[in-house]
Amino acid sequence: MDAEIIPFPLARELDPERSTAQREISQILERAIDALPEPFRVVLVARLVEEMSIEQTAELLAIRQETVKTRLHRARKLLRDHMEREVGPMFTDLFPFDGKRCERMADAVIARLRGG
């Protein structure tokens, strides 16, 4: 009797470039989290990694719930800013806007503006 391998529906093979890029982004994110000021990092980890509630986090750290919310908000902003500085420049190379691609895009925009 021959066995048939049925792939798991959500399983997808990643190409080596995508796997490398994901690892690289994960490392950038880890470094960004490590670089957060401790009060922000502790709240971020408690809330997002440990999946603690605002109430649980406040109790654990002996701070007000409003303080937990504020620190989480600031931690996320710092992470966003850090990721934008680290990863943002890569988008320029990822989606070059020149040559035929630029010309095609500009023609499409102008045609739409003219109603065509």
N, C-alpha and C positions, 0 to 999 in steps of 0.2 A: 504494500500500500504506500503510495507516494504522499508525502506531507506537503501541504501548501503553506507558505509563509504569507500571512496577511498583515500588511503594514498597519501600524497604529495610525488612525486618521490624522492626529495632530503632529505626528512625527514628520519632520522634513529634514532632508539632508542639506547642510549648509556648505556652500563652496568654501574653499580655503581662505579666499580674500574676505568673505563676510565673517567667517569665524575669527580671523585675525583682527578685523575691525571691531567686532563685538568685545573681544578680550581687551583690546586697547582702550576702548571707551569705558569698560568696566574698571580698568586700572586707573584711568583718569578720575572717574567718579570716586573710587576708593580713596585716592590721594586727596581729593577735594573734601571728602567727609573727614578724613584724618586731620586736615588743616583747619577745620572749623574750630572756633573757640569752644572750650569744653562745655560750658552751659548749653550752647546750641547743639553740639554734637550729641550730648547725653539725651536731650529731649528728642532729637531726630531719630536716634537709634531706638529709644523706648517706644516711640509712636509708630514708626514705619517698619522697623526691622522686627521688634518684639511684638508689634501690633497691640500695644497697651492703649487703653482708653485715655482720654484727657484726665479723667478723675484718678485713674490708677497711676498715671505718670506724676500728677501733682502730689499724690500721697507718697509715692516712692521718694520723690525729691524734696518733700516738705516745702512745696511752693504753691502759690495760688494757681487755680486753673487758668486764669487770664494770662499768667506768666508763661505757662506751658504753651498756650496758643501763640503768644507773641514770639517766644523763642523758636517755635516750629516755623512760623512765618518768616522770621529773619534767617533761619538756617536754610530754608528753601531758596530764599532770595540770594544768599551767598553762594549756594550751590549753582543756581541758574547763572549767576554772573561768572563764576569760575568756569563752568562748562562752556559758556558762550566765548570766553577768552581763549580757552584751550581748543575747542572743537570748531568754533565759528569760522576761523580762517580756512578750514578744510573744505567748506562748502564752495568757496570760490573756485577751487580746483575741481571739485566734484561736478559742478554744473557750469562749465565755461559758457559764456554768452558772447560768442564772436563768430565771425565767418558766416557760413551758410545758415547755421542755427539762428544767429542773431537776425540775419536778413529775413528768414522765414517768419520768425516771431514778430518782427517789426511790420512786415507786410500784413500779417494776420490781424494785428492790432489796428492798423490804419484802415483795413477793409471793414472791420467791425465798427470803428468810429464813423465811417462813412455810411453805415447801414447796409453793407454788402456782405 
